[in-house]
Amino acid sequence: DTVQIIIDAPANQQPIAEAGPNQNLVAGTTSFSLDGTGSSDPDGSITAYAWTQVSGPNVSIVNPTSASTNITGAISGTYIFQLEITDNGTPGLADTDTVEITIDLPTFSFSLSTTLSGTNNQGFVVSLNGGASFDNYTMSFQSNLNGTITYPLGSLNTFSEGQMISIPSSDFSDGNWNFLYTANEFGTHNIIITLSSTQASNMPSQSQSVIFAMNNPPDAQNDSVGATSTNSTLLNVLSNDSDPDGDTLTITSVTQPPSGQGSVSIVGGDLISYTGSGYVGQTTFTYTISDGNGGTDTATVTVGVIFDCDPPPGGCPPGQTFCFDTCSCEDTTDPGGNPIICLE
């Protein structure tokens, strides 16, 4: 008799695809690599590799049939790639694995003061951190009031209330960029700065807002006051001055009257002291006020200087006030012998 023994070949085992670990890359990355060399076949070898893109912005797979490949043309976003491998068994078996690649969005920050300091110009800094190239982004500015943006290349862009202007960010790279905002009207300016992608619609825009107020200057009004010829007289010149923003006003400087017509000095920041020199008549000086936020204004004070003496005995007639002069007057003198004139 003949005995036939048949030994079946072991069944082909499925290979194991390994597309590599997920990657998180910095903003501005334009190329990266995929590595499938960790794939294996427990009972044979791998005869075919096939890389395909599952999702994300469009890119180029340089060597889609190699175990590892470079990816070019990338922008910020999230990508998923699939690796399919086939072994040398009979029949050939396949396996797949995916890998997720994320390229961070560009980031930017601001540095600026919160007031225009009495002028209509304010510089601020936009700090960009998004890699070497921003070719696929646009930076836009929008303000609730009328203003002008001057940016690093010297271009001037004027926009009206609510209008948005855009600057191609191919003009920029990583680092700090100085901008100048010119406010064309008083008020609180709310500037919205937005960085948005021009290629990947699935990438959200990034916006930040900066707010600063253009200071309204104070309004100093001219004054007419009286003072005596030899004593000191406190003058409240701020009583008719005002500030549109409600800021506290301070006297910051004064000019002196003409030589020989007395002197003035600031008292406590809110009063002016006129000290007579014996001069009688009219003199003038100017003073400057500040609102504490860079706004200033100047006004003129006219001083009527009269002799120092007591009121006439019994006072002036009803409806009249007294003043003092060297001229004769109704033969009435004060106790010091100074002539007195009562005026309407």
C-alpha positions in Angstrom: 0.0 0.0 0.0 1.0 3.6 -0.5 0.5 6.3 2.1 0.4 9.8 0.9 1.1 12.5 3.5 0.1 16.1 2.6 1.6 18.9 4.7 -0.2 22.2 4.2 1.9 25.4 4.0 1.2 27.8 6.9 -1.3 30.4 6.0 0.1 33.8 5.1 -0.1 36.2 8.1 -1.2 39.7 7.7 1.5 42.4 7.7 1.4 45.2 10.2 1.4 48.8 8.9 3.0 51.5 11.0 2.7 55.0 9.7 4.7 56.6 12.5 3.8 58.7 15.4 1.5 61.7 15.2 3.4 65.0 14.8 2.8 68.6 16.0 4.8 71.1 14.0 5.5 74.8 14.6 3.7 77.5 12.6 5.4 78.3 9.3 6.4 74.7 8.6 6.1 74.0 4.8 7.5 70.5 4.5 7.9 67.4 6.7 8.5 63.7 6.3 6.4 60.5 6.8 8.1 57.3 8.0 6.6 53.9 7.5 9.8 51.9 8.0 8.4 50.6 11.3 6.0 48.4 9.3 6.6 44.7 9.4 5.5 41.3 8.1 5.7 38.3 10.6 6.2 35.7 7.9 7.7 37.4 5.0 8.5 40.8 3.6 6.7 43.9 2.4 6.6 44.4 -1.3 4.5 47.5 -1.7 4.0 50.8 0.1 1.3 53.4 -0.8 0.9 56.8 0.9 -2.3 58.7 0.3 -3.7 61.9 1.8 -7.0 61.5 3.7 -7.7 65.1 4.8 -6.2 68.5 5.2 -5.0 71.3 2.9 -3.6 70.0 -0.4 0.1 69.0 -0.4 2.5 67.1 -2.6 3.6 63.6 -1.6 7.1 63.3 -3.1 7.5 59.5 -3.0 4.1 57.9 -2.4 5.3 54.3 -3.0 8.3 54.5 -0.7 8.5 53.4 2.9 9.2 57.0 3.9 8.5 60.2 1.9 8.7 63.9 2.1 5.6 66.2 2.1 5.9 69.7 0.5 3.7 72.7 0.1 2.2 72.5 3.6 0.5 75.3 5.4 -1.0 75.6 8.9 -3.7 73.0 9.5 -4.4 69.4 10.4 -3.5 66.6 8.0 -4.3 62.8 8.0 -2.2 60.5 5.8 -2.8 56.7 5.3 -0.1 54.1 4.6 -1.1 50.8 3.0 1.4 48.0 2.8 1.2 44.6 0.9 3.3 41.5 1.8 4.8 38.9 -0.5 2.6 36.0 0.6 0.1 34.0 -1.5 -2.3 35.5 -1.6 -0.8 38.9 -0.8 -2.3 40.5 2.3 -2.5 44.2 3.1 -2.8 46.5 6.1 -3.3 50.2 6.7 -2.4 52.8 9.3 -3.0 56.5 9.6 -0.9 59.3 11.0 -2.1 62.8 12.0 0.2 65.9 11.4 -0.8 69.3 12.8 1.0 72.5 11.9 0.2 75.3 14.4 -1.5 78.5 13.3 0.6 81.6 13.3 0.3 83.6 16.5 0.7 87.3 17.0 0.6 89.6 20.0 0.4 93.4 20.6 2.2 95.9 22.7 1.0 99.5 23.0 0.0 102.1 25.5 -3.6 102.9 26.3 -3.7 106.6 25.5 -2.6 108.8 22.7 -1.0 111.2 25.1 -2.6 114.3 23.7 -1.6 113.7 20.1 -3.4 111.9 17.3 -0.5 109.5 16.6 0.1 106.2 18.5 2.7 103.6 17.6 2.2 100.0 18.5 4.0 96.7 17.9 2.6 93.5 16.3 4.7 90.5 17.3 4.5 87.7 14.8 5.4 84.1 15.6 4.5 81.9 12.6 7.6 80.7 10.9 9.6 82.1 8.1 6.8 82.7 5.7 3.4 84.3 5.9 2.7 84.1 2.2 -0.7 82.5 2.7 -2.1 85.0 5.2 -3.6 88.5 5.2 -3.4 90.9 8.0 -6.4 93.3 8.3 -7.2 96.3 10.4 -10.6 97.7 11.3 -11.5 100.6 13.6 -14.8 101.9 14.9 -13.6 105.5 14.2 -11.8 107.3 11.4 -8.0 106.6 11.3 -4.9 105.8 9.3 -2.5 102.9 9.5 1.1 103.3 8.4 2.9 99.9 8.3 6.6 98.9 8.1 7.0 99.3 4.3 5.8 102.9 4.6 2.4 102.4 2.9 -0.4 104.7 4.1 -3.9 103.2 4.4 -6.7 105.5 5.5 -10.1 104.0 6.5 -13.4 105.3 7.6 -15.6 104.2 10.5 -16.2 100.4 10.2 -14.1 99.9 7.0 -11.6 97.1 6.9 -8.2 97.4 5.1 -6.0 94.5 4.4 -2.2 94.1 4.1 -0.7 91.0 2.4 1.4 89.4 5.1 3.8 88.2 2.5 5.4 91.5 3.4 6.2 90.1 6.9 8.1 87.4 8.7 8.7 86.4 12.3 9.5 89.3 14.7 8.3 92.6 15.9 6.7 95.0 13.4 6.1 98.7 14.2 2.8 100.2 13.1 1.6 103.8 13.5 -2.1 104.5 14.0 -3.3 108.0 13.4 -6.6 108.9 14.9 -8.5 111.3 12.6 -11.1 112.1 15.2 -11.4 112.3 19.0 -12.9 109.4 20.9 -12.1 105.8 22.0 -10.6 103.9 19.1 -11.2 100.1 19.0 -8.8 98.6 16.5 -9.4 94.9 15.5 -6.4 93.2 13.9 -7.1 89.9 12.1 -4.7 87.3 10.7 -6.5 85.0 8.2 -5.5 82.3 5.7 -6.0 82.9 2.0 -5.7 79.2 1.1 -7.2 77.0 3.8 -10.8 77.8 4.3 -11.0 75.4 7.2 -8.5 77.4 9.2 -10.1 79.9 11.5 -9.0 83.5 11.5 -7.3 84.9 14.5 -8.3 88.3 15.8 -7.2 90.5 18.6 -8.5 93.9 19.7 -6.7 96.9 21.0 -8.4 99.9 22.5 -7.1 103.4 23.3 -8.6 106.8 23.7 -7.6 109.9 21.8 -7.4 112.6 24.5 -9.5 115.7 24.1 -7.4 118.8 25.1 -8.6 121.1 27.8 -10.1 124.6 27.1 -8.5 127.5 29.0 -10.5 130.7 29.0 -9.1 134.2 29.2 -9.7 136.0 32.6 -10.1 139.5 33.9 -9.3 139.9 37.6 -8.5 142.5 40.2 -5.5 142.7 42.5 -3.9 145.2 44.8 -0.6 147.1 44.2 1.5 145.9 47.1 0.0 142.8 48.6 -0.4 139.2 47.2 -3.7 138.2 45.7 -4.8 134.6 44.9 -6.4 134.3 41.5 -8.7 131.3 40.7 -8.1 131.2 36.9 -9.4 127.6 36.6 -12.9 128.6 37.5 -14.0 129.1 33.9 -11.7 126.5 32.3 -13.0 123.0 31.3 -12.0 119.6 29.9 -14.3 117.6 27.6 -13.1 114.3 29.2 -13.7 115.5 32.7 -10.0 115.3 33.5 -8.6 117.3 36.5 -6.9 120.4 35.3 -3.5 121.6 36.7 -1.7 124.9 36.1 1.7 123.9 34.8 3.4 127.2 33.9 3.0 131.0 33.8 4.6 133.9 32.1 5.5 137.0 34.0 3.9 140.4 33.6 6.0 143.1 32.0 8.9 144.3 34.1 7.9 146.5 37.0 4.2 145.4 36.9 4.3 142.7 39.6 5.0 139.0 39.5 3.0 135.8 39.5 3.6 132.2 40.8 1.7 128.9 40.9 0.1 127.9 44.2 -0.8 124.2 44.6 -1.3 123.7 40.9 -4.8 125.3 40.9 -4.3 128.9 41.9 -2.0 131.8 40.8 -0.7 134.3 43.2 -0.2 137.9 41.9 2.3 139.9 44.0 2.2 143.7 43.5 5.2 145.8 43.1 3.6 149.2 43.7 2.4 149.4 40.1 -1.1 150.6 39.6 -2.9 150.0 36.3 -3.6 147.1 33.9 -1.1 144.3 33.3 -1.3 140.8 31.6 0.3 137.4 31.8 -0.4 134.0 30.4 -0.8 130.6 32.1 -0.9 127.0 30.7 -3.0 124.2 32.0 -2.7 120.4 31.5 -5.3 117.6 31.8 -2.7 115.1 32.9 -3.0 113.1 29.6 -0.9 115.3 27.4 -3.5 117.8 26.5 -2.7 121.5 27.2 -4.1 124.9 26.5 -3.0 128.5 27.3 -5.0 131.6 28.2 -4.3 135.3 29.0 -5.1 136.9 32.4 -5.8 140.7 32.4 -5.2 142.1 35.9 -6.6 145.5 37.1 -4.1 146.6 39.8 -5.4 149.1 42.4 -4.0 150.8 45.5 -4.2 149.0 48.8 -6.5 151.0 51.1 -9.6 150.6 53.2 -13.1 151.1 51.9 -14.6 154.7 52.2 -16.2 155.5 55.5 -19.7 154.0 55.5 -19.0 152.2 52.2 -19.7 153.2 48.7 -23.2 154.3 47.6 -25.6 151.4 46.7 -24.9 149.8 43.3 -21.3 151.1 43.3 -18.0 149.4 44.1 -14.8 151.1 45.3 -11.4 151.3 43.6 -8.3 153.3 44.4 -6.5 155.7 42.2 -4.1 158.7 42.5 -6.7 160.9 40.9 -8.8 163.3 42.9 -12.2 162.0 43.8 -15.0 163.5 45.9 -12.5 164.7 48.5 -12.9 161.3 50.3 -9.9 159.5 51.6 -9.3 156.3 53.5 -7.8 156.3 57.0 -4.3 156.1 55.4 -4.9 159.3 53.4 -5.3 157.5 50.1 -7.9 159.0 47.7 -10.9 156.9 47.0 -13.1 156.7 43.9 -16.4 154.9 43.9 -17.3 153.6 40.4 -20.5 152.4 38.8 
